[in-house]
Amino acid sequence: MAADILRDSNCTTGSVEFDKPAGAAPLAAVEIHRSGAAIRAQLLQQLQKEILEAIATGWPLARIIVLLCQRAETLSPNAICSVLRVDAEANCLLPLAGPSLPDEIVKLTSHVAIAPNTGSCGTAAYRGEPVEVTDIASDPLWKDYKDLFLPHGLRACWSSPIKGRDGKVLGTFAFYYREPRGPDMLDRQIVAACINLCAIALEHDRAQSRILKLAYRDQQTDLPNRAAFQQRACEILEKLPASGGKSLAVHYIDLDDFKGVNDTLGHAVGDQLLSAVAARLRTVCQNGEFVARLGGDEFAVLQFPVAKLREIERLAQKLLSCFARPFEVEERTITTSASIGIARAPTDSNDFSNLLRRADVALYRAKGAGRARYCLFDEEMGRRMLARRAMEKDLRQALARGEITLHFQPIVDLATGRTICFEALARWYEPSRGLVPPSEFIPIAEEIGIIVEFGNWFLRRACREAARWPADIRIAVNLSPLQLSRADFIQQVEAALAESGLPPERLELEITESVPLVANQAMREVLCALKSRGISIALDDFGTGYSSLSYLRSFPFDRLKIDHSFVREIPGHGQTMAIVKAVLDLARSVNVRTTAEGIEIEPQRIWLQAQGCSEGQGYLFNRPMPAEKVAEFLAGECTISQRQPHVATPPRLKKSASA
């Protein structure tokens, strides 16, 4: 099967042959050696163009390298091409492409040791330099392998290491010959170009893998994250009707008094405790259960298929038993417990969001009943959800009652410390409930369908306020996927700008990865139309959803906002810092500006600025403020700027705030 993939004959970009030079007669492969230097150079350029286009358009790595080998063999018809990639953990080489090699040889090139005297490829990867073997039959590097390769007519092998920008060997590129010989000048030109293209493709694939891991793995515990959990749950729910009456159980786990651990022992100890908890949960979930960290001290387990209720209760007891023994963390003994809420499909719901919500309701029932226990969702809890419905009703009337307002949080240029933008943030003060956090009422507004009305009001109000500010300060407004899907959305934006008199260049619209850009051409067209009018488009909360190079490639974003969950682990968390640096490098390589959210302390600002982050937002600079305070804030900043016009450290530095 691997051999079939490596010789995919459909790896073309629409044409099996290279483009011919204008006015030239068609060139057969065997005529390339007799063609002039100019034509050879043009054919190499065509090869480079074709491979780079394949990389840019998101072809799978194996398909790209197969195409590269096919094109190289067309240019050098006496050569048989092979590309191996490094498996760093196993210290060996694995086949990536070899479309003209016999199946048996492809199998033999799997798990080639990176060591001296391991043929041409293993030795080239070990030495980090090309290895030319002009006669496999007599060369000592091949003494242990020649009897396997010679029967297939392979008599010579020239292998070159493929190196990344850091100098590390990523793989090998080899030309085999059917006669004892070495490479000629044309072969050397071809291989030089191919090695460079292979390095680009391998590093691109490595960067994509890092982004995918960022999207689907929790960096602290190495468990699947919320996005991966949701994806897996939805897959199970889709096939549930055909499962023969089986059930899915969601176990929602929350540590009891984890905040006390953080407050008394520090966040570093708290992080290590979470890792230790994750390790114990893995030991319990060995029978096909799917365990994930949803965020903070919240974990969840998917149990499927389930035939009887006692199976669910048995797993819940096993999960609770993880906390029976104390945890040893940094020579400290920490005793903690957990509470579990359980919801079942299809009994409680067939919808993921509802199922998770019901498990969450059951979790809080377990905590209220004394903690360190599990609780299954039931109808009584359902009645309590009526209170949620009351909130929905009040929320529908909140705009008309004047209870919704906007606050504005500054975004600063990290190099100068000057405010260059404000993000508009919604606030709801309901008389009987007090200040309701946006994290509570915005999701409800989306679920009940009034987010479009809210969003249009936010947009008009934000533009009207921003029109009063200095002309060099932008306003950033968050968009809901529902807004973007409306046919009249562009008209709504244009109306908000016209009513306020705000130039489109001062408006920035922020979307999250919940917007289905990759699969929705209409949404991409709407964003392109807005961008053509001068409006900036930012990707918010990068790293918390389904981030991937495919998503970033779907639209030319002006700005990438790094989620606060990563920023808060800077400095001190090496893995998180490496991920943030990779994101900043990626953004810089595609010429996209970056904003780091949640900056609370000066060392975070210093490190982010040093890594090339463009802008920052967070309590270090200022909390969100009501509209009437913005002018006063800007006036104070102007006074400081006039006194110290070249200060790079942001003014108004404050101590870290935890609210």
PyMOL commands that set and color helices and strands:
alter all, ss='L'
color gray80, all
select helices_A, chain A and resi 2-6+29-34+37-56+61-75+103-108+119-127+140-142+146-152+185-216+226-242+258-265+267-284+309-321+352-368+379-398+438-447+451-466+481-484+489-500+504-506+521-532+549-553+564-567+574-589+602-610+627-643
alter helices_A, ss='H'
color red, helices_A
select strands_A, chain A and resi 79-87+92-97+112-113+131-133+156-163+169-177+247-255+290-295+298-306+327-329+332-334+338-345+374-376+404-413+419-430+434-436+474-478+507-511+536-542+559-562+593-596+615-617+625-626
alter strands_A, ss='S'
color yellow, strands_A
deselect
rebuild
show_as cartoon
